[in-house]
Amino acid sequence: MNSYCIVSDSCLDFSPEEMKAKGVELVPINTVMDEVEYGLNREKISLEDFFQKIKEGARPTTVAANPADYQDFFEKFLKAGKDLLYIAFSSGLSSSYANARLAIEDLKGTYPDWKIGLVDTRSASVIESLVLAMALREQAAGKTMDQVVDYLEEKIPYTKVEFIIDDLFHLERGGRISKTKAIFGTALKVVPILSMDLEGKLYLSESVRGRKKALGTILSHLKENIDPDLYDEVYVSYSSSGKEAASLKEAIEALGFKVHLYEMSLTIAAHTGPGCLVLAYGSKKKRD
């Protein structure tokens, strides 16, 4: 049996340094602005400079990796004699997962003796980071690729994410929510709390008045729902609200949980805009 590598993509919120330490390579889901491709997370531009360009009128877009991109990326591992497990960005938000599947089907004919696994995380940002961490934990425990895939398929519905943003129209411009939802949420003049459903699509789960109350709400949900038996660590990321995220981290640590805190990837920040704060954990309750 060949050993297998676990890879993912730039829609998660690990730092480049941590990815290198974990030995995990990422498929670029490119962020394009003013005809410049920015590739992997913050390698060519900081989030601060990125948001400044948006403030000055630039409009970023994200471009899914196409089947040829995936073939090239996967093939270098297969040529090295490695089986491969790809932990993919949500199929509910992008064509990337479907493109990866097409690439895998083509590669099977050329590499019939090698296995390529594919998991739809139905996740993004730090909840995708959490799913990757779960996969790496199971691999380190000696689980086969098939066992890791089966485990993730069973447990992903019990991974939970909630996030707050300042402007719903960032999501609407990127096609992640409808214009109607953006107008409705903005008209209420409240802070929206969003989540991801079983299909990996975004939905507005709750609206509260005031950002402080929104933070208290997602912290209260964590206290009520977190399942340490599934995963006893919590993941937090932010776009331009570092101090706020650090305070949330301290509040969660006071509950006795280890917290991983990350600056958001460009790929996700292009859709959320500044002022986004994301919280992810293993939950007792299944996603809606």
DOMAR-853072 format. One record per residue (C-alpha): x, y, z; chain. Coordinates in Angstrom, 1 decimal. Example, Ala and Ser with C-alpha at 12.3 -4.5 7.8 and 13.67 -1.06 7.14 Angstrom:
2
atom X = 12.3&Y = -4.5&Z = 7.8&kette = A
atom X = 13.7&Y = -1.1&Z = 7.1&kette = A
***
This chain:
288
atom X = 0.0&Y = 0.0&Z = 0.0&kette = A
atom X = 1.3&Y = 3.4&Z = -1.0&kette = A
atom X = 1.7&Y = 6.1&Z = 1.7&kette = A
atom X = -0.7&Y = 9.0&Z = 1.2&kette = A
atom X = -0.4&Y = 12.8&Z = 1.4&kette = A
atom X = -3.1&Y = 15.1&Z = 2.5&kette = A
atom X = -3.5&Y = 18.4&Z = 0.6&kette = A
atom X = -6.1&Y = 21.2&Z = 0.6&kette = A
atom X = -6.6&Y = 24.6&Z = -1.0&kette = A
atom X = -6.2&Y = 28.3&Z = -0.3&kette = A
atom X = -9.8&Y = 28.7&Z = 1.0&kette = A
atom X = -8.8&Y = 27.7&Z = 4.5&kette = A
atom X = -7.1&Y = 29.9&Z = 7.1&kette = A
atom X = -3.9&Y = 28.3&Z = 8.1&kette = A
atom X = -0.8&Y = 30.4&Z = 7.9&kette = A
atom X = 1.8&Y = 29.6&Z = 5.2&kette = A
atom X = 4.3&Y = 28.8&Z = 7.9&kette = A
atom X = 2.0&Y = 26.3&Z = 9.6&kette = A
atom X = 1.2&Y = 24.6&Z = 6.3&kette = A
atom X = 4.9&Y = 24.1&Z = 5.7&kette = A
atom X = 5.3&Y = 22.7&Z = 9.2&kette = A
atom X = 2.5&Y = 20.3&Z = 8.7&kette = A
atom X = 3.8&Y = 19.3&Z = 5.2&kette = A
atom X = 0.5&Y = 20.2&Z = 3.6&kette = A
atom X = 0.5&Y = 21.8&Z = 0.1&kette = A
atom X = -2.4&Y = 24.0&Z = -1.1&kette = A
atom X = -4.1&Y = 24.3&Z = -4.4&kette = A
atom X = -4.4&Y = 28.0&Z = -5.2&kette = A
atom X = -8.0&Y = 29.3&Z = -5.6&kette = A
atom X = -6.8&Y = 32.5&Z = -7.1&kette = A
atom X = -7.8&Y = 36.0&Z = -6.0&kette = A
atom X = -7.6&Y = 38.4&Z = -9.0&kette = A
atom X = -7.7&Y = 42.2&Z = -8.7&kette = A
atom X = -6.7&Y = 44.7&Z = -11.3&kette = A
atom X = -5.7&Y = 41.8&Z = -13.5&kette = A
atom X = -3.1&Y = 40.6&Z = -10.9&kette = A
atom X = -3.4&Y = 37.0&Z = -9.6&kette = A
atom X = -2.5&Y = 36.8&Z = -5.9&kette = A
atom X = -2.3&Y = 33.0&Z = -5.6&kette = A
atom X = -1.9&Y = 31.6&Z = -2.1&kette = A
atom X = -2.7&Y = 33.3&Z = 1.1&kette = A
atom X = -1.2&Y = 36.7&Z = 1.5&kette = A
atom X = 2.1&Y = 35.8&Z = -0.2&kette = A
atom X = 2.0&Y = 38.8&Z = -2.5&kette = A
atom X = -0.1&Y = 41.3&Z = -0.6&kette = A
atom X = -1.2&Y = 41.9&Z = 3.0&kette = A
atom X = -4.8&Y = 42.0&Z = 4.0&kette = A
atom X = -4.4&Y = 45.6&Z = 5.0&kette = A
atom X = -3.1&Y = 46.6&Z = 1.5&kette = A
atom X = -5.7&Y = 44.4&Z = -0.1&kette = A
atom X = -8.6&Y = 46.1&Z = 1.7&kette = A
atom X = -7.1&Y = 49.5&Z = 0.9&kette = A
atom X = -7.2&Y = 48.7&Z = -2.8&kette = A
atom X = -10.9&Y = 47.8&Z = -2.4&kette = A
atom X = -11.5&Y = 51.0&Z = -0.6&kette = A
atom X = -10.0&Y = 52.9&Z = -3.5&kette = A
atom X = -12.4&Y = 51.2&Z = -6.0&kette = A
atom X = -10.8&Y = 47.9&Z = -6.9&kette = A
atom X = -13.1&Y = 44.9&Z = -7.2&kette = A
atom X = -11.5&Y = 41.5&Z = -6.5&kette = A
atom X = -12.8&Y = 38.2&Z = -7.9&kette = A
atom X = -11.9&Y = 34.7&Z = -7.1&kette = A
atom X = -11.2&Y = 32.0&Z = -9.8&kette = A
atom X = -11.8&Y = 28.3&Z = -9.1&kette = A
atom X = -9.0&Y = 26.0&Z = -10.1&kette = A
atom X = -9.9&Y = 24.3&Z = -13.3&kette = A
atom X = -9.5&Y = 20.5&Z = -14.1&kette = A
atom X = -6.1&Y = 21.1&Z = -15.7&kette = A
atom X = -4.8&Y = 22.9&Z = -12.7&kette = A
atom X = -5.9&Y = 20.1&Z = -10.5&kette = A
atom X = -4.3&Y = 17.5&Z = -12.8&kette = A
atom X = -1.0&Y = 19.3&Z = -12.7&kette = A
atom X = -1.1&Y = 19.7&Z = -8.9&kette = A
atom X = -2.1&Y = 16.1&Z = -8.2&kette = A
atom X = 0.2&Y = 14.5&Z = -10.7&kette = A
atom X = 3.4&Y = 15.6&Z = -9.0&kette = A
atom X = 2.4&Y = 13.5&Z = -6.0&kette = A
atom X = 1.4&Y = 10.5&Z = -8.1&kette = A
atom X = 4.7&Y = 10.7&Z = -10.0&kette = A
atom X = 6.5&Y = 10.6&Z = -6.6&kette = A
atom X = 4.6&Y = 7.3&Z = -5.8&kette = A
atom X = 2.2&Y = 8.9&Z = -3.3&kette = A
atom X = -1.5&Y = 8.3&Z = -2.9&kette = A
atom X = -3.4&Y = 11.5&Z = -2.3&kette = A
atom X = -6.3&Y = 12.8&Z = -0.3&kette = A
atom X = -7.7&Y = 16.2&Z = -1.2&kette = A
atom X = -9.7&Y = 18.1&Z = 1.4&kette = A
atom X = -11.7&Y = 20.4&Z = -0.8&kette = A
atom X = -13.5&Y = 23.8&Z = -0.5&kette = A
atom X = -17.3&Y = 23.6&Z = -0.3&kette = A
atom X = -19.1&Y = 22.4&Z = -3.4&kette = A
atom X = -21.9&Y = 24.7&Z = -2.3&kette = A
atom X = -19.8&Y = 27.8&Z = -2.9&kette = A
atom X = -17.5&Y = 27.0&Z = -5.8&kette = A
atom X = -17.0&Y = 24.7&Z = -8.9&kette = A
atom X = -13.6&Y = 23.8&Z = -7.5&kette = A
atom X = -14.8&Y = 20.5&Z = -6.0&kette = A
atom X = -16.5&Y = 19.4&Z = -9.3&kette = A
atom X = -13.3&Y = 20.4&Z = -11.2&kette = A
atom X = -11.2&Y = 18.3&Z = -8.9&kette = A
atom X = -13.5&Y = 15.3&Z = -9.4&kette = A
atom X = -13.1&Y = 15.6&Z = -13.2&kette = A
atom X = -9.3&Y = 15.8&Z = -12.8&kette = A
atom X = -9.3&Y = 12.7&Z = -10.6&kette = A
atom X = -11.4&Y = 10.7&Z = -13.1&kette = A
atom X = -8.9&Y = 11.5&Z = -15.9&kette = A
atom X = -5.9&Y = 10.7&Z = -13.8&kette = A
atom X = -7.2&Y = 7.3&Z = -12.8&kette = A
atom X = -6.6&Y = 6.0&Z = -16.4&kette = A
atom X = -3.0&Y = 7.1&Z = -16.3&kette = A
atom X = -2.3&Y = 6.0&Z = -12.7&kette = A
atom X = -4.5&Y = 3.0&Z = -12.1&kette = A
atom X = -2.3&Y = 1.7&Z = -9.2&kette = A
atom X = -2.6&Y = 4.9&Z = -7.2&kette = A
atom X = -5.5&Y = 6.2&Z = -5.1&kette = A
atom X = -6.8&Y = 9.8&Z = -5.1&kette = A
atom X = -9.3&Y = 10.5&Z = -2.3&kette = A
atom X = -11.6&Y = 13.5&Z = -2.4&kette = A
atom X = -13.6&Y = 15.0&Z = 0.5&kette = A
atom X = -16.2&Y = 17.8&Z = 0.1&kette = A
atom X = -15.7&Y = 19.7&Z = 3.4&kette = A
atom X = -18.9&Y = 21.7&Z = 2.7&kette = A
atom X = -16.8&Y = 24.3&Z = 4.5&kette = A
atom X = -14.6&Y = 27.4&Z = 4.1&kette = A
atom X = -12.3&Y = 29.5&Z = 6.1&kette = A
atom X = -11.4&Y = 28.1&Z = 9.6&kette = A
atom X = -14.1&Y = 25.4&Z = 9.5&kette = A
atom X = -12.2&Y = 24.0&Z = 6.4&kette = A
atom X = -9.1&Y = 24.3&Z = 8.6&kette = A
atom X = -10.8&Y = 22.3&Z = 11.3&kette = A
atom X = -11.8&Y = 19.6&Z = 8.9&kette = A
atom X = -8.2&Y = 19.4&Z = 7.6&kette = A
atom X = -6.9&Y = 19.2&Z = 11.2&kette = A
atom X = -9.3&Y = 16.3&Z = 11.8&kette = A
atom X = -8.0&Y = 14.5&Z = 8.8&kette = A
atom X = -4.4&Y = 15.0&Z = 9.8&kette = A
atom X = -5.2&Y = 13.8&Z = 13.3&kette = A
atom X = -6.7&Y = 10.6&Z = 12.0&kette = A
atom X = -3.8&Y = 10.0&Z = 9.6&kette = A
atom X = -1.3&Y = 10.5&Z = 12.4&kette = A
atom X = -3.3&Y = 7.8&Z = 14.4&kette = A
atom X = -2.5&Y = 5.3&Z = 11.6&kette = A
atom X = -5.8&Y = 5.4&Z = 9.8&kette = A
atom X = -5.9&Y = 4.5&Z = 6.1&kette = A
atom X = -7.1&Y = 7.0&Z = 3.5&kette = A
atom X = -10.4&Y = 5.2&Z = 3.2&kette = A
atom X = -10.9&Y = 5.3&Z = 7.0&kette = A
atom X = -10.1&Y = 9.0&Z = 7.1&kette = A
atom X = -12.6&Y = 9.7&Z = 4.3&kette = A
atom X = -15.3&Y = 7.6&Z = 6.0&kette = A
atom X = -14.6&Y = 9.4&Z = 9.3&kette = A
atom X = -14.9&Y = 12.9&Z = 7.7&kette = A
atom X = -18.0&Y = 12.1&Z = 5.8&kette = A
atom X = -19.6&Y = 11.0&Z = 9.1&kette = A
atom X = -18.4&Y = 14.0&Z = 11.2&kette = A
atom X = -18.4&Y = 17.0&Z = 8.8&kette = A
atom X = -22.2&Y = 17.5&Z = 9.4&kette = A
atom X = -21.3&Y = 18.1&Z = 13.1&kette = A
atom X = -18.7&Y = 20.8&Z = 12.4&kette = A
atom X = -20.1&Y = 24.2&Z = 13.1&kette = A
atom X = -19.2&Y = 27.7&Z = 11.9&kette = A
atom X = -20.6&Y = 31.1&Z = 12.8&kette = A
atom X = -19.3&Y = 34.4&Z = 11.5&kette = A
atom X = -20.2&Y = 38.0&Z = 11.7&kette = A
atom X = -19.5&Y = 40.6&Z = 9.0&kette = A
atom X = -19.9&Y = 44.4&Z = 8.6&kette = A
atom X = -21.3&Y = 44.4&Z = 5.1&kette = A
atom X = -23.6&Y = 41.7&Z = 3.5&kette = A
atom X = -23.0&Y = 43.3&Z = 0.1&kette = A
atom X = -19.5&Y = 41.9&Z = 0.0&kette = A
atom X = -21.0&Y = 38.4&Z = 0.0&kette = A
atom X = -23.7&Y = 39.5&Z = -2.5&kette = A
atom X = -21.2&Y = 40.9&Z = -5.0&kette = A
atom X = -19.3&Y = 37.6&Z = -4.9&kette = A
atom X = -22.5&Y = 35.6&Z = -5.5&kette = A
atom X = -22.4&Y = 33.9&Z = -2.1&kette = A
atom X = -25.8&Y = 35.2&Z = -1.0&kette = A
atom X = -28.7&Y = 36.7&Z = -3.0&kette = A
atom X = -29.2&Y = 40.5&Z = -3.4&kette = A
atom X = -32.5&Y = 40.2&Z = -1.6&kette = A
atom X = -30.9&Y = 38.7&Z = 1.5&kette = A
atom X = -28.2&Y = 41.4&Z = 1.4&kette = A
atom X = -30.8&Y = 44.2&Z = 1.2&kette = A
atom X = -33.0&Y = 42.7&Z = 3.8&kette = A
atom X = -30.1&Y = 42.2&Z = 6.3&kette = A
atom X = -28.7&Y = 45.6&Z = 5.7&kette = A
atom X = -32.1&Y = 47.3&Z = 6.0&kette = A
atom X = -32.6&Y = 45.8&Z = 9.5&kette = A
atom X = -29.5&Y = 47.7&Z = 10.7&kette = A
atom X = -28.4&Y = 44.8&Z = 12.8&kette = A
atom X = -25.3&Y = 42.6&Z = 12.9&kette = A
atom X = -25.9&Y = 39.4&Z = 10.8&kette = A
atom X = -24.6&Y = 36.1&Z = 12.1&kette = A
atom X = -24.1&Y = 33.6&Z = 9.3&kette = A
atom X = -23.5&Y = 29.9&Z = 9.2&kette = A
atom X = -23.1&Y = 27.0&Z = 6.7&kette = A
atom X = -25.7&Y = 24.4&Z = 6.1&kette = A
atom X = -25.4&Y = 20.6&Z = 5.3&kette = A
atom X = -24.8&Y = 21.4&Z = 1.7&kette = A
atom X = -22.0&Y = 23.9&Z = 2.5&kette = A
atom X = -24.0&Y = 26.9&Z = 1.5&kette = A
atom X = -24.2&Y = 30.2&Z = 3.5&kette = A
atom X = -27.3&Y = 31.3&Z = 5.3&kette = A
atom X = -28.3&Y = 34.1&Z = 7.7&kette = A
atom X = -28.9&Y = 32.2&Z = 10.9&kette = A
atom X = -29.6&Y = 35.2&Z = 13.2&kette = A
atom X = -29.5&Y = 38.9&Z = 13.5&kette = A
atom X = -28.8&Y = 40.9&Z = 16.6&kette = A
atom X = -28.4&Y = 44.6&Z = 17.5&kette = A
atom X = -24.8&Y = 45.5&Z = 18.1&kette = A
atom X = -21.5&Y = 43.8&Z = 17.4&kette = A
atom X = -20.8&Y = 43.2&Z = 21.1&kette = A
atom X = -24.1&Y = 41.3&Z = 21.4&kette = A
atom X = -23.3&Y = 39.3&Z = 18.3&kette = A
atom X = -20.0&Y = 38.2&Z = 19.8&kette = A
atom X = -21.7&Y = 37.3&Z = 23.0&kette = A
atom X = -24.3&Y = 35.3&Z = 21.0&kette = A
atom X = -21.7&Y = 33.2&Z = 19.1&kette = A
atom X = -19.8&Y = 32.6&Z = 22.3&kette = A
atom X = -23.0&Y = 31.5&Z = 24.0&kette = A
atom X = -23.7&Y = 29.1&Z = 21.1&kette = A
atom X = -20.2&Y = 27.6&Z = 21.5&kette = A
atom X = -20.7&Y = 27.0&Z = 25.2&kette = A
atom X = -24.0&Y = 25.3&Z = 24.5&kette = A
atom X = -23.0&Y = 23.2&Z = 21.5&kette = A
atom X = -19.3&Y = 22.4&Z = 21.5&kette = A
atom X = -18.5&Y = 18.7&Z = 21.5&kette = A
atom X = -14.9&Y = 18.1&Z = 22.9&kette = A
atom X = -15.2&Y = 14.4&Z = 22.1&kette = A
atom X = -15.4&Y = 15.3&Z = 18.4&kette = A
atom X = -12.6&Y = 17.9&Z = 18.5&kette = A
atom X = -11.5&Y = 19.7&Z = 21.7&kette = A
atom X = -9.9&Y = 22.7&Z = 20.0&kette = A
atom X = -11.5&Y = 25.8&Z = 18.5&kette = A
atom X = -10.7&Y = 27.8&Z = 15.4&kette = A
atom X = -11.0&Y = 31.6&Z = 15.0&kette = A
atom X = -10.1&Y = 33.8&Z = 12.1&kette = A
atom X = -10.5&Y = 37.5&Z = 11.3&kette = A
atom X = -10.1&Y = 39.8&Z = 8.3&kette = A
atom X = -9.4&Y = 43.2&Z = 9.9&kette = A
atom X = -10.6&Y = 42.8&Z = 13.5&kette = A
atom X = -7.5&Y = 41.4&Z = 15.2&kette = A
atom X = -8.0&Y = 42.9&Z = 18.6&kette = A
atom X = -11.6&Y = 41.7&Z = 18.7&kette = A
atom X = -10.5&Y = 38.2&Z = 17.6&kette = A
atom X = -7.9&Y = 38.1&Z = 20.3&kette = A
atom X = -10.5&Y = 39.0&Z = 23.0&kette = A
atom X = -12.7&Y = 36.2&Z = 21.7&kette = A
atom X = -9.8&Y = 33.9&Z = 21.8&kette = A
atom X = -9.2&Y = 34.8&Z = 25.5&kette = A
atom X = -12.9&Y = 34.3&Z = 26.3&kette = A
atom X = -12.8&Y = 30.8&Z = 24.8&kette = A
atom X = -9.6&Y = 29.9&Z = 26.5&kette = A
atom X = -11.2&Y = 30.8&Z = 29.8&kette = A
atom X = -13.6&Y = 28.0&Z = 29.1&kette = A
atom X = -10.7&Y = 25.6&Z = 29.0&kette = A
atom X = -10.3&Y = 25.1&Z = 25.2&kette = A
atom X = -7.2&Y = 25.6&Z = 23.1&kette = A
atom X = -7.8&Y = 28.2&Z = 20.4&kette = A
atom X = -6.1&Y = 28.5&Z = 17.0&kette = A
atom X = -6.2&Y = 32.1&Z = 15.8&kette = A
atom X = -5.6&Y = 33.0&Z = 12.1&kette = A
atom X = -5.7&Y = 36.0&Z = 9.8&kette = A
atom X = -8.1&Y = 35.2&Z = 7.0&kette = A
atom X = -7.0&Y = 34.1&Z = 3.6&kette = A
atom X = -7.3&Y = 36.4&Z = 0.6&kette = A
atom X = -9.7&Y = 34.0&Z = -1.1&kette = A
atom X = -12.3&Y = 34.3&Z = 1.7&kette = A
atom X = -11.6&Y = 37.9&Z = 2.6&kette = A
atom X = -12.3&Y = 38.9&Z = -1.0&kette = A
atom X = -16.0&Y = 37.9&Z = -0.3&kette = A
atom X = -16.4&Y = 38.9&Z = 3.3&kette = A
atom X = -14.6&Y = 42.3&Z = 3.3&kette = A
atom X = -13.1&Y = 43.8&Z = 6.4&kette = A
atom X = -14.6&Y = 43.3&Z = 9.8&kette = A
atom X = -15.3&Y = 39.6&Z = 9.5&kette = A
atom X = -14.8&Y = 37.3&Z = 12.5&kette = A
atom X = -15.2&Y = 33.5&Z = 12.1&kette = A
atom X = -15.6&Y = 30.8&Z = 14.8&kette = A
atom X = -15.5&Y = 27.1&Z = 14.1&kette = A
atom X = -15.7&Y = 24.0&Z = 16.3&kette = A
atom X = -17.0&Y = 20.4&Z = 16.6&kette = A
atom X = -20.7&Y = 20.5&Z = 17.6&kette = A
atom X = -23.2&Y = 18.2&Z = 19.4&kette = A
atom X = -25.8&Y = 19.4&Z = 16.9&kette = A
atom X = -26.0&Y = 18.6&Z = 13.2&kette = A
atom X = -25.9&Y = 21.4&Z = 10.8&kette = A
atom X = -29.2&Y = 22.8&Z = 9.7&kette = A
***
